[in-house]
Structures are given as structure tokens and as C-alpha cells.
Amino acid sequence: MKVSAFTFIKNGEILGYPFLQSINSILPIVDEFIINIGESEDDTLSLVKSIQSQKIRIVKSKWNDKMQDRGYVYGQQKMIAHYNCTGDWAFYIEADEVYHENDLAQIKLSMETHLHNPDVEALVFNYYHFYGNQNSYLNSPGWYRSEARIIKNSVRSYSPDGLFWLVLDSNKKGRYPNAKHTGTNCYHYGWARTEEQMNLKSKKVQKYWGKTHNKIDYSQIDQSIINNFNGTHPEVMKEWLSEASGLFKADPNHKLSKKEKKHRLMIKLEMLLGLELSKKHYKLI
């Protein structure tokens, strides 16, 4: 079994991504790592080159700033890296996603177990979306609780944006991949960055979605979806994470948006009916 990992990154340093930690977290269980580095304003390229591994292969690209339709430029950059993968599996990791060293053996076993099962096209992880600090994560149907991050490289697929895949059974119509769960978690730290870094990111990337930047204020969120994290963080994150005590506190005067009110109702339905209503970009088999 050969495993390819792939990612894309641009301005990773100034935007505060833990991209080095992200890469290093899964490097032990992959055979090659394709890293598509966009033309940046910082030292992202040299920092990636500082990782001492023969597994890493760098692809350089220039983003199309004229492509501002629903994040499609993210799909383009993701697929540039994916199309360079030569393994049986293609393991996609975003620059703010990290995997725990205690889960690597199980992730590899899951790939080995389903390698020759033609019904299994992708593998899924549960998500910890850290928010505000390292002690707090979000649990709401408004934040995807699970996602497919590994796909068979023999499956005819593409990414309309950076988040998910569509499998093409024909040239005209796509569907979500059929998947099995790895039984492990992905640790998402994008919202554990500083507000300054998140606002800078928003200023630089919202144009790719045809949107304009609106100031991000971490305190403007529904406190009821913020949960205390009682586990351990991946070892590679220890130096990146800032010291913090207690649960992140939202503004007590925050007025719920229409979406937040909808998500509260969905949570009540989940508890009442035993459902899980968050969006899924895969079909679990």
C-alpha cells in the first residue's frame, strides 16, 4: 500500500496557520507528501523546505485572483496537489488541521483494511473545531462534525471547493463518495488563531468567494455550543498553542442570529430524536 498526502498553502506564516505542525503530524504514515505552495508574501516556501524529509515534493503555483466564484480557486489549488499524488490513497490535510500521534496507527490500519474493498471510496474523521483557545471546541450542526479526508486515488473525483469531493460516475453528474469511518479525530485549529490573524486571513481570501471582509469578533457567538475539551492535544501542537485557562467566554449580550436560532432548534431535535443533523459530504456505508 502506498499513501500520498497532499495540501495547498499560501501566506501560511503571516496568516498564522500551523502548517508545519499539520504536515509533520501525518508525515510518519505517508509515503509521499505533495505540497502546493502559492506565491506568498512571507517565508512559507522556505519554512516548508526546512522540513527534513525525502517524502516531501513541492509544487509551486500562482493563484488566479480573477476567479472569485464560491471558492473555486480553492478547488483548483487542492486538485493541483491531488493530481500529483501517485499512491493508492490520497490523504488531504488542510493547513490548520492536525492529527494526534496516538491515532496514526488506527488511521493506517483503516486504509489497509479497506484498500481492496471496491465499495469503500473514502475515509472519514470526526472533528474538534477549537475556538478561541485550546480548551474550547464547538459542537453544533452549523459546524461540520465529520468529514471525508482520505480518498482512493483510483476514484474519479474532483473538488468544487477546498472542503469536499464529488465522485464522477459519468461526465456530467457528481455524487458524494461512499465512505467508512476511521474511528479517529481531526483537530482543527483555524479558529484558535488570534483574532488579528483571522481578520487578516478574511481580508485576503474573502474575494475568492465573491464576498467582502467583515470584522471577525470571536465573542459574537452562541455560548451554548462551546464545549470544554478534556482530551490531549497532538504533541506537535504544544509549542504553537497559547496558554489559556478555562472555557472561552462569548459576549453575554450577544444576540443570536437567524442561523444560530436555527441551529439551536436542530440541536433540540437531535437530542429528542437521537439524530445527527450536521452537513455530510459523504455517504457512510
N, C-alpha and C positions, 0 to 999 in steps of 0.2 A: 504494500500500500504506500502510495506517495501522496503527501499532503502539501498543498500550496496554501499559503496565506497571502492576503492582499489588502491594501488600503490606499487611500489617497489623502494628501495633506498639503495645505498651503498656509503660509504665515502661522505655522504651529506655535512658534516661540512667542510672538507678540500677542497672540490670542489666548495664550495660557493653556493650550492643550497638553495633557500628559502623554504626548505621542511616543516618547521614548519608552515610558513605562508600559504603554499599550503594546508596542512592538515586542518588548522583552518578555511580556507576560506569557505569550504563546510561542515564542521562538523555540523553546525546547521540544515541542511536539510537532513541528512542521519541518518539511524538507527544503522548502524554498519560501522566500518572503518577497513578494513583489510590492514595491513602494512607489507609487506615482506621486511625484513631488511637483506641485505647481510653482510657477515663477513667483518667488516670495520677496518680501521686503525685509526679511530677517535672516537668521542663520539656520533655518530649518534644514536645508540641504546638508550643510557641514555637520550639523548635530546628528543627522541620520547616518552620515558617513562615519561618525565616531564610534558607532556600534561595531564591535569587532566580531563579525560573523560572515562566513562564506555563504551562508544561506540567503543573504540579502541581495536583491537585484533592484537597482534604482532605474526608474523611468522618469524622464523629465517632460513636463508638458506646460502649455500656456493656455489658461482658461479663456473661453470665448465670452467676453463681457457683454456682447450683444445678445447672448442667449439668456433671457430673463423671464422665461415661461415656466412657472411652477417647479423650479428647482431642477430642471432637466440637465443643467450643466453638471450637477452632482452625479446624475446618472451617467453622463458621458465620462466623467473622470473615474467613477467607480468601474465602468466597463473597460476603460483603457487598461487598468490594472488587472481586471479579471481575465481579459483576453490574452494576457501574457502568462497566465497560470498553466502549468503543464501536469499538475498532479491529478490523482483520482478524485480528490475532494478539493474544493476551493473554500477556504475559511476567510470570510470577510470580517474585518475588525475596524471600527471607526476610531478616530484619534483620541476620543475621550472614553473609550471602552477598555476595560481591563478584566483579565480572568485570574482567578485565585489559583495559586500553585497547588493547593490541595485538591483541585478539581481536574487537573490536567490529565491524570491517568484515566479518569472516567470519560472525559471528552474523547480521548484517543480510542478507548475501548468502544465507545458508541460508533465511531467511524469504522472501526474494524468489524463490528457486529453487523452493520447494515450495508457494508460495501457491496456485497453481491446480491442484495435484495432489490430487484428492479422496481418494486413498489415504493421504495423509500428514495425520495429525491433530495431531501434537505433535512437538517437537524436544527433543533430549537433549543433556546435557553430562556429561563426566567430572568427578569431584570430587577436590579436595585437601581432606582433613579435617585441618587443622592442629591440633596437640595439644601443650599445654604451653609451646611457644614457636614463634617464626616459622620456625625451622629444621627443624621436625619435623612429619611428617604420617603418618596411619595408613593401612595397606593390609591389609585383611582382609575376608573375606566377611561379617563381622559389622558392617561399616560400608559402607553402600551406595556402590559405586564410580561409579555413574552414575544420573542421574535426569532425568525429563522436567520442564522448567521453562517451556516455551512451548507454548501450545495454541491451535488455531484457535478464534476466538470464535464461529464458526458451528457448532461441535460441541456437542451437548447433553451437558454433563458436570457433575459435581459433585465435591466433595471431602469424603470422610468424616472426614478429619482434615487437618492442615496440609500433609502431605507429598506426597500424590499425588492424581490424578484418576481417576474412573471415568466412562466414556462410556456413555450410556444409549441402546441401540438399541430398547429397549422401556421401559415404565414400571416394570418390576419387576426387571430384571436389568442389572447393570453389568459392564463389562469394562475392562481397561487400554487406553489409546489406542495406535493404530498410529503408529510414530514413526520419524524419521530422526535420525541423529546430526549435530550441528553441527560436529564435529571440534575443539571447543574445551572449555575447562575452567571450572568454577565453583570459586571459592576460598572455602572455608567456615572461618570464624574463631571459631565459637562456643566451641570448646574451647581457644582461645588467650587467652581472658579469664583473669583471676585466679581462683584457687580461691574467694576470698571472693565474687566476683561470681557465679560458678557456683552456689555454695551458696545465695546469696540468691535466685537465679532458681528453684532447685529448691524452696525453701521456699514461693515464691509461686505456682508453677504445677503442682506435683505433684497438687494437689487436683483439677485439671481432668481428670486421668487416673484418678481414684479411688484415688490412692496417697498415701503419706506420705513426707516428706522423709527421705532417708538421706544422711549426710555424704559429700560427694564429696572424694576424695583422688586427685589426678592420678597419684601414684606407684604406685597399685594397678592396674597394667595389664601386659599381656604385652609385654615389651620387644621381642620378635621382630617385632611388627607395626609398630613405629615406624621410619619411614624418613627419611633425610636429604633435605631439599628443596634442590635445586640451581638452581632457577629464580629468577625475579624476581617480587616481589610487585607488585600493581597500585599505580600511583603514588598513588592516593587513600589508600592504607593506610600510607604512610610515617610520618606523624605519630602514628597510632594504635598502631602496633606498638611493643612494648618491645624495647630492645636485649637480645640474647641471643647466646651463643656455644655452638656445638656442639649435639649431639643431646640431646633431652630424655631424662633417665635415670629409668627406673622403679625401684621398690624391688627390689633384687636378691633379697630374701627373699619377694617376692610369690608367693602360692600361686595357681596357675591355677584359675579357676572351671570349672564343667562346660561353660559356653558357650565359654570360651577354649580348652579342650581340644578341643571340637568344631570350632572354627574352625581350630585348628592342623591337624587331620586334613583338613579341607576344603582348606586351602592345599596340603597334600601331594598331594591328589588333583588339584588344579588344575595343579600343576607336572608331575605324572606323566602326566596325560591331556590337557593343553592346554585345560582348561575354565576358565570364569569363573562361579563359583557364588554370587556375591552376589545379594541380592534385587533384582528389577527390577519397577518399577511401570509398565511399558510393554512393547509388543511391537515389536521392531525389524524393519523391513521393508526 
